[in-house]
Amino acid sequence: MSKGKIKFALFGNEYQDHRLSCVRDIFSFLAERHLDFLIEKDFFDSLTDELQRQIPAESLITDSTFDADYVISIGGDGTFLKSATYVGEKNIPIVGINIGHLGFLTDADADEVKEELQMILDGDYEIDNRTVIEANTSCQQPILTANTALNDIAILKTDNASMISIRICINDEYLATYEADGLIISTPTGSTAYSLSAGGPVVVPKSKSLVLTAVAPHSLNVRPIVITDDSTIKLSVKSRTGNFLLAIDGRSEVCGEHTDITIKKASYHVSVIRRRNRGFFSTMRNKLFLGARVNED
């Protein structure tokens, strides 16, 4: 983090029409305090006609070679995950402003953006360090340019394909072979995402664990498994189509069935900003309606 004037980096969802008001509030807040900012080029290009404002080329983010003190993610969880991919190992704290739907990773709604930014300037916040996992393949060429995930890594059947067979080893010890539509390996952060929809457990973010959740398993005795996050997971896949899908936080690529996958914790974490009075359990109640009574009328 710089010792001089604070610099922000803005990332957003270019496909949400109602993002403009939130962006105007952010620009206004930064201008009033003479604060520097960068903005992702694709996001800015989607706003150019509406904002009618020029941004110097050196203020546009085109790849991961940027530097800032804080990242502002404007959108939903997908935008937050994209921001985290850009940040990578930089350890720049990320604050999420929700203009999407669920927004489980975001700390504030659009109408709270100025309050949220002032909180950052005042240093009145906490940092959650979130586990990141990485996937490496047996291919000589990398499958994806970014092989790390804040949420999850999934092995899935391709469209219209029959179920796949996934052989799983944990720390070189054979676990089982799943016949299923896929397998999700999630971090605690990702436990409330795809894994949850497939029947996996909710895991507190600071838990040092990973979750293995099968997608539509053929056998009823296949259940989600929680393991320590220092484990190494090795997967081999067989498929009638001869291929399968490797999905890393939503980024996907088709792999041949002879491609073995190794998944383990990455060497860095993602720093997530949250308000002091907004813990994980309050987010659970507000976002997932935990414990809410179901109206039976």
Buried (B, 14 or more C-beta within 10 A) or exposed (E): EEEEEBBBBBBBBBEBEEBBEBBBBBBEBBEEEEBBBBBBBBBBEBBEEEBEEEBEEEBBBEEEEBEBBBBBBBBBBBBBBBBBBBBBEBEBBBBBBBBBEEBBBBBBEBEBBBEBBEBBEEEEBEEBBBBBBBBEBEEEEEBBEBBBBBBBBBBBBBEEBEBBBBBBBBEEEEBBEBBBBBBBBBBBBBBBBBBBEBBBBBBEBEBEBBBBBBBEBEEEEBEBBBBEBEBEBBBBBBBEBEBBBBBBBBBBBEBEBEBBBBBBBBEBBBBBBBBEEBBBEEBBEEBBEEEEEEEEE
